Amino acid sequence: MKVDIFDFDLPKELIASQPVTPRHASRLLDLSSEGSIVDRHFSDLPDLLEKGDVLVCNDTKVIPARLYGRRGGALVEVTLYHPVDGLTWWSFVKNAKRLKPQDVISFCNDEISAEESDFSAEVLEKNSEDGVLLKFNCNEDKLPDLLQKFGFMPLPPYIKRDRPGKDSLWHKFDDKENYQTVYARCEGAVAAPTAGLHFTPEIMHRLKEKGVNQIFITLHVGAGTFLPVKSENTEDHKMHAEYGIITPAAAAAVNAAHQQGHRVIAVGTTSLRLLESAADAQGIVHPFVGETDIFITPGYKFKIIDMLITNFHLPKSTLFMLVSAVAGLETMQKAYKHAIAEKYRFYSYGDSSILKCVNKI
């Protein structure tokens, strides 16, 4: 399938750099009824769902996986994306051309310069597909605290922030709170499951009162989710693997919903991908622990989800391909055209949508 058919023009001013306050005040484009497009707000979500519906959320928690440092005199920006073990990570590195094995990167933050820092990593390997393999110079049990001290939230490249330093503007933005769902609890993601950013305790309370069953699964989102599709055909694109967990209780809740005639609504493409990875050909979800690199494009027959809550995605991205598989490419092209005309806010800190799945087994 040609990648170009998933392209569209988006005015830069519609890319959100900050979320709205409160979170549930964001807009919600309602495509839950086939053939209709309705403008709503996220606070309307409980009114769109029914008693017995199951809302499946990703409870992964984002770690501060973006690091800034120096190799000699060269500035380096590191985004961790996949752990090999407790101290070794694959990463994407800006200004990586001159990096070579055995080079050492010393990390800094707003208060500590690279020259003063005792936190560093050695380059073990680099390649064009996977990036740079780094090994940190600390004890394994100390790394989480050092990432909290030196790391920054791994915002996607379309949300601009300055590098750390004495005149840095990072402290003016509360990304460590904003770029995290209110129900995040399992540390390990290096990108947020952004569809969940619109939920507030108030919305969750209203959903519970309505009789909507909110359950949690875990997919540790990788920075590969932001990588552009560079191939001309979707068949040639490589998806990075991400680690996920579905407990027996969560799998049973999803299966029971379908057995009782209720709907399963995935909150975000991450929840959807993990559910579909754990499903068999008969549409039964099984407990799951492991990695998935599932790549969903139009023509895919969904086994589990009936609806999807999701933000607005990049042109030619794997995520726009996925939502086009859920609701149909023509429907999503019309929906995005409407959203652009109505000045919806796009991408991670942007507005939301709810889609009906029209391609099921």
C-alpha positions as a Markdown table, in Angstrom:
| # | Residue | x | y | z |
|---|---|---|---|---|
| 1 | Met | 0.0 | 0.0 | 0.0 |
| 2 | Lys | 1.4 | 3.4 | -1.0 |
| 3 | Val | 2.4 | 5.6 | 2.0 |
| 4 | Asp | 1.5 | 8.8 | 0.1 |
| 5 | Ile | -2.3 | 8.0 | 0.3 |
| 6 | Phe | -2.0 | 8.8 | 4.0 |
| 7 | Asp | -0.6 | 12.3 | 3.5 |
| 8 | Phe | -2.5 | 15.5 | 4.2 |
| 9 | Asp | -1.6 | 19.2 | 4.8 |
| 10 | Leu | -1.8 | 20.5 | 8.4 |
| 11 | Pro | -1.3 | 24.2 | 9.3 |
| 12 | Lys | 1.5 | 24.4 | 11.9 |
| 13 | Glu | -0.5 | 26.6 | 14.2 |
| 14 | Leu | -2.9 | 23.7 | 14.9 |
| 15 | Ile | 0.0 | 21.7 | 16.6 |
| 16 | Ala | -0.6 | 22.0 | 20.3 |
| 17 | Ser | 2.4 | 22.8 | 22.5 |
| 18 | Gln | 0.4 | 22.7 | 25.8 |
| 19 | Pro | -2.7 | 20.8 | 26.9 |
| 20 | Val | -5.9 | 22.6 | 27.8 |
| 21 | Thr | -7.0 | 23.0 | 31.4 |
| 22 | Pro | -8.8 | 21.1 | 32.8 |
| 23 | Arg | -7.9 | 18.2 | 30.6 |
| 24 | His | -11.5 | 17.2 | 29.9 |
| 25 | Ala | -12.2 | 20.6 | 28.4 |
| 26 | Ser | -10.5 | 19.4 | 25.2 |
| 27 | Arg | -12.6 | 18.9 | 22.2 |
| 28 | Leu | -13.9 | 15.5 | 21.0 |
| 29 | Leu | -14.7 | 14.7 | 17.4 |
| 30 | Asp | -17.4 | 12.1 | 17.5 |
| 31 | Leu | -17.4 | 9.5 | 14.7 |
| 32 | Ser | -19.1 | 6.8 | 16.9 |
| 33 | Ser | -22.1 | 6.7 | 14.6 |
| 34 | Glu | -21.3 | 5.6 | 11.1 |
| 35 | Gly | -21.6 | 8.4 | 8.5 |
| 36 | Ser | -21.8 | 11.3 | 11.0 |
| 37 | Ile | -19.3 | 13.8 | 12.4 |
| 38 | Val | -20.3 | 15.6 | 15.5 |
| 39 | Asp | -18.3 | 18.3 | 17.4 |
| 40 | Arg | -18.3 | 17.7 | 21.2 |
| 41 | His | -16.0 | 18.1 | 24.2 |
| 42 | Phe | -14.3 | 15.3 | 26.1 |
| 43 | Ser | -16.5 | 15.9 | 29.1 |
| 44 | Asp | -19.3 | 14.5 | 26.9 |
| 45 | Leu | -17.7 | 11.1 | 26.8 |
| 46 | Pro | -19.7 | 9.4 | 29.6 |
| 47 | Asp | -22.9 | 10.4 | 27.7 |
| 48 | Leu | -21.7 | 8.5 | 24.6 |
| 49 | Leu | -21.0 | 5.2 | 26.5 |
| 50 | Glu | -23.4 | 2.7 | 27.9 |
| 51 | Lys | -23.7 | 0.6 | 31.0 |
| 52 | Gly | -21.6 | -2.5 | 30.6 |
| 53 | Asp | -19.2 | -1.0 | 28.1 |
| 54 | Val | -15.5 | -1.8 | 28.9 |
| 55 | Leu | -13.0 | 1.0 | 28.5 |
| 56 | Val | -9.5 | -0.4 | 28.1 |
| 57 | Cys | -6.7 | 2.1 | 29.2 |
| 58 | Asn | -2.9 | 1.9 | 29.1 |
| 59 | Asp | -1.5 | 2.5 | 32.6 |
| 60 | Thr | 2.1 | 2.8 | 31.5 |
| 61 | Lys | 4.1 | 5.6 | 33.1 |
| 62 | Val | 6.5 | 7.7 | 31.2 |
| 63 | Ile | 10.1 | 7.9 | 32.5 |
| 64 | Pro | 12.2 | 11.0 | 31.8 |
| 65 | Ala | 14.0 | 9.4 | 29.0 |
| 66 | Arg | 15.4 | 12.4 | 27.2 |
| 67 | Leu | 19.0 | 13.3 | 28.2 |
| 68 | Tyr | 21.3 | 16.1 | 27.1 |
| 69 | Gly | 25.1 | 16.0 | 27.4 |
| 70 | Arg | 28.4 | 16.3 | 25.7 |
| 71 | Arg | 30.9 | 14.1 | 24.0 |
| 72 | Gly | 34.0 | 16.3 | 24.2 |
| 73 | Gly | 32.9 | 19.6 | 22.9 |
| 74 | Ala | 29.9 | 18.3 | 20.9 |
| 75 | Leu | 26.4 | 18.7 | 22.2 |
| 76 | Val | 24.4 | 15.5 | 22.2 |
| 77 | Glu | 20.6 | 14.8 | 22.7 |
| 78 | Val | 19.7 | 11.2 | 23.6 |
| 79 | Thr | 16.2 | 9.7 | 23.6 |
| 80 | Leu | 16.1 | 6.2 | 25.2 |
| 81 | Tyr | 13.6 | 3.9 | 23.6 |
| 82 | His | 14.3 | 0.3 | 24.3 |
| 83 | Pro | 16.0 | -1.3 | 27.3 |
| 84 | Val | 18.3 | -4.3 | 26.7 |
| 85 | Asp | 19.0 | -4.8 | 30.4 |
| 86 | Gly | 19.0 | -2.7 | 33.5 |
| 87 | Leu | 21.9 | -0.5 | 32.3 |
| 88 | Thr | 21.9 | -0.8 | 28.5 |
| 89 | Trp | 19.5 | 1.0 | 26.2 |
| 90 | Trp | 19.0 | 1.5 | 22.5 |
| 91 | Ser | 18.6 | 5.2 | 21.9 |
| 92 | Phe | 18.0 | 7.7 | 19.2 |
| 93 | Val | 20.8 | 10.3 | 19.3 |
| 94 | Lys | 20.9 | 13.7 | 17.6 |
| 95 | Asn | 24.4 | 14.7 | 16.3 |
| 96 | Ala | 25.3 | 11.0 | 16.3 |
| 97 | Lys | 27.5 | 11.0 | 13.2 |
| 98 | Arg | 30.8 | 11.4 | 15.0 |
| 99 | Leu | 29.9 | 9.0 | 17.8 |
| 100 | Lys | 31.9 | 5.8 | 17.8 |
| 101 | Pro | 32.1 | 2.8 | 20.1 |
| 102 | Gln | 33.9 | 3.6 | 23.5 |
| 103 | Asp | 33.0 | 7.3 | 23.3 |
| 104 | Val | 31.6 | 8.6 | 26.6 |
| 105 | Ile | 28.7 | 11.0 | 26.8 |
| 106 | Ser | 28.5 | 13.1 | 30.0 |
| 107 | Phe | 25.0 | 14.3 | 30.9 |
| 108 | Cys | 23.8 | 17.6 | 32.3 |
| 109 | Asn | 20.7 | 19.3 | 33.5 |
| 110 | Asp | 19.6 | 22.9 | 34.4 |
| 111 | Glu | 21.8 | 22.9 | 37.4 |
| 112 | Ile | 24.7 | 20.6 | 36.6 |
| 113 | Ser | 27.0 | 21.1 | 33.6 |
| 114 | Ala | 28.4 | 18.1 | 31.7 |
| 115 | Glu | 31.9 | 19.0 | 33.0 |
| 116 | Glu | 30.6 | 18.8 | 36.6 |
| 117 | Ser | 28.5 | 15.7 | 36.1 |
| 118 | Asp | 29.3 | 12.2 | 37.3 |
| 119 | Phe | 26.5 | 10.7 | 35.2 |
| 120 | Ser | 27.6 | 9.3 | 31.8 |
| 121 | Ala | 27.1 | 6.5 | 29.3 |
| 122 | Glu | 29.5 | 4.6 | 27.0 |
| 123 | Val | 28.7 | 4.0 | 23.3 |
| 124 | Leu | 28.7 | 0.2 | 22.7 |
| 125 | Glu | 27.3 | 0.1 | 19.2 |
| 126 | Lys | 25.6 | 2.1 | 16.5 |
| 127 | Asn | 23.8 | 1.3 | 13.4 |
| 128 | Ser | 21.5 | 3.0 | 10.9 |
| 129 | Glu | 18.3 | 1.0 | 11.8 |
| 130 | Asp | 18.4 | 0.8 | 15.6 |
| 131 | Gly | 20.4 | 3.9 | 16.6 |
| 132 | Val | 23.0 | 3.9 | 19.4 |
| 133 | Leu | 23.4 | 1.3 | 22.1 |
| 134 | Leu | 24.4 | 3.0 | 25.4 |
| 135 | Lys | 25.6 | 1.6 | 28.7 |
| 136 | Phe | 25.3 | 3.8 | 31.8 |
| 137 | Asn | 28.1 | 4.1 | 34.3 |
| 138 | Cys | 26.1 | 3.6 | 37.4 |
| 139 | Asn | 24.7 | 0.7 | 39.5 |
| 140 | Glu | 21.5 | -0.7 | 38.1 |
| 141 | Asp | 19.4 | 0.3 | 41.1 |
| 142 | Lys | 20.6 | 4.0 | 40.9 |
| 143 | Leu | 19.6 | 4.5 | 37.2 |
| 144 | Pro | 15.9 | 5.4 | 37.8 |
| 145 | Asp | 16.9 | 8.1 | 40.3 |
| 146 | Leu | 19.6 | 9.5 | 38.0 |
| 147 | Leu | 17.1 | 9.6 | 35.1 |
| 148 | Gln | 14.7 | 11.5 | 37.4 |
| 149 | Lys | 17.5 | 13.9 | 38.3 |
| 150 | Phe | 19.0 | 14.4 | 34.8 |
| 151 | Gly | 16.2 | 13.4 | 32.5 |
| 152 | Phe | 13.5 | 15.4 | 30.7 |
| 153 | Met | 10.2 | 14.1 | 29.5 |
| 154 | Pro | 10.7 | 12.7 | 26.0 |
| 155 | Leu | 8.3 | 15.0 | 24.2 |
| 156 | Pro | 7.8 | 14.3 | 20.5 |
| 157 | Pro | 9.8 | 16.4 | 18.1 |
| 158 | Tyr | 6.8 | 18.7 | 17.1 |
| 159 | Ile | 6.6 | 20.0 | 20.7 |
| 160 | Lys | 9.6 | 22.4 | 21.0 |
| 161 | Arg | 11.5 | 23.0 | 24.2 |
| 162 | Asp | 14.9 | 24.6 | 24.8 |
| 163 | Arg | 17.9 | 22.6 | 25.8 |
| 164 | Pro | 18.7 | 22.6 | 29.5 |
| 165 | Gly | 21.0 | 25.3 | 30.9 |
| 166 | Lys | 20.9 | 28.4 | 33.0 |
| 167 | Asp | 18.6 | 30.2 | 30.6 |
| 168 | Ser | 16.5 | 27.2 | 29.8 |
| 169 | Leu | 12.7 | 27.5 | 29.5 |
| 170 | Trp | 12.1 | 23.9 | 30.5 |
| 171 | His | 11.1 | 24.9 | 34.0 |
| 172 | Lys | 8.3 | 27.1 | 32.7 |
| 173 | Phe | 6.4 | 24.0 | 31.4 |
| 174 | Asp | 5.1 | 21.3 | 33.7 |
| 175 | Asp | 5.7 | 18.5 | 31.2 |
| 176 | Lys | 6.5 | 16.0 | 34.0 |
| 177 | Glu | 2.9 | 16.2 | 35.1 |
| 178 | Asn | 1.2 | 17.2 | 31.8 |
| 179 | Tyr | 2.8 | 14.4 | 29.7 |
| 180 | Gln | 1.4 | 11.7 | 32.1 |
| 181 | Thr | -2.1 | 10.2 | 32.4 |
| 182 | Val | -3.8 | 10.5 | 35.8 |
| 183 | Tyr | -3.9 | 6.7 | 36.0 |
| 184 | Ala | -0.2 | 6.1 | 35.1 |
| 185 | Arg | 1.4 | 3.6 | 37.5 |
| 186 | Cys | 3.7 | 1.2 | 35.7 |
| 187 | Glu | 7.0 | 2.9 | 34.8 |
| 188 | Gly | 8.7 | 2.0 | 31.5 |
| 189 | Ala | 7.3 | 4.2 | 28.7 |
| 190 | Val | 9.4 | 6.7 | 26.8 |
| 191 | Ala | 6.4 | 8.2 | 25.1 |
| 192 | Ala | 2.9 | 8.9 | 26.6 |
| 193 | Pro | -0.2 | 7.0 | 25.6 |
| 194 | Thr | -1.7 | 10.4 | 24.7 |
| 195 | Ala | -5.3 | 9.4 | 24.2 |
| 196 | Gly | -5.4 | 9.0 | 28.0 |
| 197 | Leu | -4.2 | 12.5 | 28.7 |
| 198 | His | -7.8 | 13.8 | 28.5 |
| 199 | Phe | -9.1 | 11.8 | 31.5 |
| 200 | Thr | -9.6 | 13.5 | 34.9 |
| 201 | Pro | -10.7 | 12.0 | 38.2 |
| 202 | Glu | -14.1 | 13.7 | 37.5 |
| 203 | Ile | -14.6 | 11.9 | 34.2 |
| 204 | Met | -13.5 | 8.6 | 35.7 |
| 205 | His | -16.0 | 9.0 | 38.5 |
| 206 | Arg | -18.8 | 9.8 | 36.0 |
| 207 | Leu | -17.9 | 6.7 | 33.9 |
| 208 | Lys | -18.0 | 4.6 | 37.1 |
| 209 | Glu | -21.4 | 6.0 | 38.0 |
| 210 | Lys | -22.7 | 5.2 | 34.5 |
| 211 | Gly | -21.7 | 1.6 | 34.9 |
| 212 | Val | -18.8 | 1.7 | 32.4 |
| 213 | Asn | -16.1 | -0.8 | 33.4 |
| 214 | Gln | -12.6 | 0.8 | 33.2 |
| 215 | Ile | -9.8 | -1.7 | 33.1 |
| 216 | Phe | -6.0 | -1.4 | 32.7 |
| 217 | Ile | -3.4 | -3.1 | 30.6 |
| 218 | Thr | 0.2 | -2.0 | 30.1 |
| 219 | Leu | 2.1 | -1.2 | 26.9 |
| 220 | His | 5.4 | 0.6 | 27.4 |
| 221 | Val | 5.3 | 3.0 | 24.5 |
| 222 | Gly | 8.6 | 3.4 | 22.7 |
| 223 | Ala | 9.9 | 6.5 | 21.0 |
| 224 | Gly | 9.7 | 4.6 | 17.7 |
| 225 | Thr | 6.0 | 5.6 | 17.6 |
| 226 | Phe | 7.2 | 9.0 | 16.4 |
| 227 | Leu | 9.5 | 7.7 | 13.7 |
| 228 | Pro | 8.4 | 8.8 | 10.2 |
| 229 | Val | 7.6 | 6.1 | 7.6 |
| 230 | Lys | 10.5 | 6.6 | 5.2 |
| 231 | Ser | 9.5 | 3.8 | 2.8 |
| 232 | Glu | 7.2 | 4.3 | -0.2 |
| 233 | Asn | 5.2 | 1.2 | 0.6 |
| 234 | Thr | 3.8 | 0.2 | 4.0 |
| 235 | Glu | 5.0 | -3.4 | 3.5 |
| 236 | Asp | 8.6 | -2.1 | 3.8 |
| 237 | His | 8.2 | -0.3 | 7.1 |
| 238 | Lys | 9.8 | -1.8 | 10.2 |
| 239 | Met | 7.9 | -1.3 | 13.5 |
| 240 | His | 9.9 | -1.2 | 16.7 |
| 241 | Ala | 8.9 | -3.7 | 19.3 |
| 242 | Glu | 7.2 | -2.6 | 22.6 |
| 243 | Tyr | 6.8 | -4.6 | 25.8 |
| 244 | Gly | 3.2 | -5.2 | 27.0 |
| 245 | Ile | 1.3 | -7.0 | 29.8 |
| 246 | Ile | -2.4 | -8.1 | 29.9 |
| 247 | Thr | -3.3 | -9.8 | 33.2 |
| 248 | Pro | -5.7 | -12.7 | 33.3 |
| 249 | Ala | -8.2 | -10.5 | 35.1 |
| 250 | Ala | -8.1 | -7.9 | 32.3 |
| 251 | Ala | -8.4 | -10.5 | 29.6 |
| 252 | Ala | -11.4 | -12.0 | 31.3 |
| 253 | Ala | -13.1 | -8.6 | 31.6 |
| 254 | Val | -12.8 | -8.0 | 27.9 |
| 255 | Asn | -14.0 | -11.4 | 27.0 |
| 256 | Ala | -16.9 | -11.2 | 29.4 |
| 257 | Ala | -18.0 | -7.9 | 27.9 |
| 258 | His | -18.3 | -9.4 | 24.4 |
| 259 | Gln | -20.0 | -12.5 | 25.7 |
| 260 | Gln | -22.6 | -10.3 | 27.4 |
| 261 | Gly | -23.2 | -8.2 | 24.3 |
| 262 | His | -21.3 | -5.1 | 25.5 |
| 263 | Arg | -18.8 | -3.0 | 23.6 |
| 264 | Val | -15.0 | -2.8 | 24.1 |
| 265 | Ile | -13.5 | 0.7 | 23.7 |
| 266 | Ala | -9.7 | 1.0 | 23.4 |
| 267 | Val | -8.3 | 4.2 | 24.9 |
| 268 | Gly | -5.5 | 4.9 | 22.4 |
| 269 | Thr | -3.7 | 3.1 | 19.7 |
| 270 | Thr | -1.4 | 1.5 | 22.2 |
| 271 | Ser | -4.2 | -0.2 | 24.1 |
| 272 | Leu | -5.7 | -1.3 | 20.7 |
| 273 | Arg | -2.4 | -2.8 | 19.4 |
| 274 | Leu | -1.8 | -4.8 | 22.6 |
| 275 | Leu | -5.4 | -6.1 | 22.6 |
| 276 | Glu | -5.1 | -7.2 | 19.0 |
| 277 | Ser | -1.7 | -8.8 | 19.7 |
| 278 | Ala | -3.2 | -10.9 | 22.4 |
| 279 | Ala | -6.3 | -12.0 | 20.5 |
| 280 | Asp | -6.8 | -15.3 | 18.8 |
| 281 | Ala | -8.6 | -15.9 | 15.5 |
| 282 | Gln | -11.9 | -16.4 | 17.3 |
| 283 | Gly | -11.8 | -13.0 | 19.0 |
| 284 | Ile | -10.7 | -14.2 | 22.4 |
| 285 | Val | -8.2 | -12.1 | 24.4 |
| 286 | His | -5.5 | -14.2 | 26.2 |
| 287 | Pro | -3.2 | -13.1 | 29.0 |
| 288 | Phe | -0.1 | -11.6 | 27.5 |
| 289 | Val | 3.5 | -10.8 | 28.6 |
| 290 | Gly | 6.0 | -10.0 | 26.0 |
| 291 | Glu | 6.8 | -7.8 | 23.0 |
| 292 | Thr | 4.6 | -6.8 | 20.1 |
| 293 | Asp | 5.5 | -5.1 | 16.8 |
| 294 | Ile | 2.1 | -5.4 | 15.2 |
| 295 | Phe | 1.6 | -2.9 | 12.3 |
| 296 | Ile | -2.1 | -2.3 | 11.4 |
| 297 | Thr | -3.1 | -0.8 | 8.1 |
| 298 | Pro | -6.4 | -0.6 | 6.1 |
| 299 | Gly | -7.6 | -4.1 | 5.3 |
| 300 | Tyr | -6.9 | -5.4 | 8.8 |
| 301 | Lys | -9.9 | -7.2 | 10.4 |
| 302 | Phe | -10.1 | -6.3 | 14.1 |
| 303 | Lys | -10.8 | -9.1 | 16.5 |
| 304 | Ile | -11.5 | -7.2 | 19.7 |
| 305 | Ile | -12.2 | -3.5 | 19.7 |
| 306 | Asp | -15.6 | -1.9 | 18.8 |
| 307 | Met | -14.5 | 1.7 | 19.2 |
| 308 | Leu | -11.3 | 3.7 | 19.6 |
| 309 | Ile | -10.6 | 6.9 | 21.5 |
| 310 | Thr | -7.6 | 8.6 | 20.0 |
| 311 | Asn | -5.9 | 12.0 | 19.3 |
| 312 | Phe | -5.1 | 13.4 | 15.9 |
| 313 | His | -2.0 | 12.0 | 14.2 |
| 314 | Leu | 0.8 | 12.9 | 11.9 |
| 315 | Pro | 0.5 | 12.7 | 8.1 |
| 316 | Lys | 1.9 | 9.4 | 6.7 |
| 317 | Ser | 2.4 | 8.0 | 10.2 |
| 318 | Thr | 1.7 | 4.5 | 11.3 |
| 319 | Leu | -0.9 | 5.9 | 13.7 |
| 320 | Phe | -2.9 | 7.6 | 10.9 |
| 321 | Met | -2.7 | 4.3 | 9.0 |
| 322 | Leu | -4.1 | 2.5 | 12.1 |
| 323 | Val | -7.1 | 4.9 | 12.6 |
| 324 | Ser | -7.8 | 4.6 | 8.8 |
| 325 | Ala | -8.0 | 0.8 | 9.3 |
| 326 | Val | -10.4 | 1.3 | 12.2 |
| 327 | Ala | -12.9 | 3.7 | 10.6 |
| 328 | Gly | -12.0 | 3.6 | 6.9 |
| 329 | Leu | -9.5 | 5.8 | 5.0 |
| 330 | Glu | -12.2 | 7.9 | 3.3 |
| 331 | Thr | -13.9 | 8.5 | 6.6 |
| 332 | Met | -10.7 | 9.6 | 8.3 |
| 333 | Gln | -9.8 | 11.9 | 5.4 |
| 334 | Lys | -13.1 | 13.6 | 5.7 |
| 335 | Ala | -12.8 | 13.8 | 9.5 |
| 336 | Tyr | -9.4 | 15.3 | 9.4 |
| 337 | Lys | -10.5 | 17.8 | 6.8 |
| 338 | His | -13.4 | 18.8 | 9.1 |
| 339 | Ala | -11.0 | 19.0 | 12.2 |
| 340 | Ile | -8.6 | 21.3 | 10.3 |
| 341 | Ala | -11.4 | 23.6 | 9.2 |
| 342 | Glu | -12.8 | 23.7 | 12.7 |
| 343 | Lys | -9.3 | 24.3 | 14.1 |
| 344 | Tyr | -9.0 | 21.3 | 16.4 |
| 345 | Arg | -5.7 | 21.0 | 18.2 |
| 346 | Phe | -3.5 | 18.2 | 16.8 |
| 347 | Tyr | -1.0 | 15.6 | 18.2 |
| 348 | Ser | 0.0 | 14.7 | 21.7 |
| 349 | Tyr | -1.3 | 17.7 | 23.6 |
| 350 | Gly | -4.2 | 18.2 | 21.2 |
| 351 | Asp | -7.8 | 17.3 | 21.1 |
| 352 | Ser | -9.5 | 13.8 | 20.9 |
| 353 | Ser | -11.8 | 11.8 | 18.8 |
| 354 | Ile | -13.9 | 8.7 | 19.2 |
| 355 | Leu | -14.2 | 6.3 | 16.2 |
| 356 | Lys | -16.5 | 3.3 | 15.5 |
| 357 | Cys | -14.6 | 0.2 | 14.2 |
| 358 | Val | -16.1 | -0.7 | 10.8 |
| 359 | Asn | -13.7 | -3.6 | 10.0 |
| 360 | Lys | -14.2 | -6.5 | 12.4 |
| 361 | Ile | -14.0 | -10.3 | 11.9 |
